[in-house]
Amino acid sequence: MGQHGVNILALIKGSERFVFLYDDESADQLLQTLGNYAADPELSFSWYDAATLSQRVRKLREAESGESQQPCEPKNRIPRSAA
């Protein structure tokens, strides 16, 4: 059984803050959003920023798939509250 929670991805550029919250099911959508932000000339979010954050998402996926048998959660994961 996989871990359920919210991942936090953040980028600080000067006075700007880009903060993304996503779960495992929405990671692909986040990757598309990063590309859309990079393509938007009105944002200071660059293709380099998108590539860097995309790499973090992919590395977290790899780490989680390799650690599926370990009981501890990644440090950047917030457990979902019980509904």
Buried (B, 14 or more C-beta within 10 A) or exposed (E): EEBEBBBEBEBEEEEEEBEBEBBBEBBEEBBEBBBEBBEEEEBEBEEEBBEEBBEBBEEBEEEBEEEEEEEEEEEEBEEEEEE
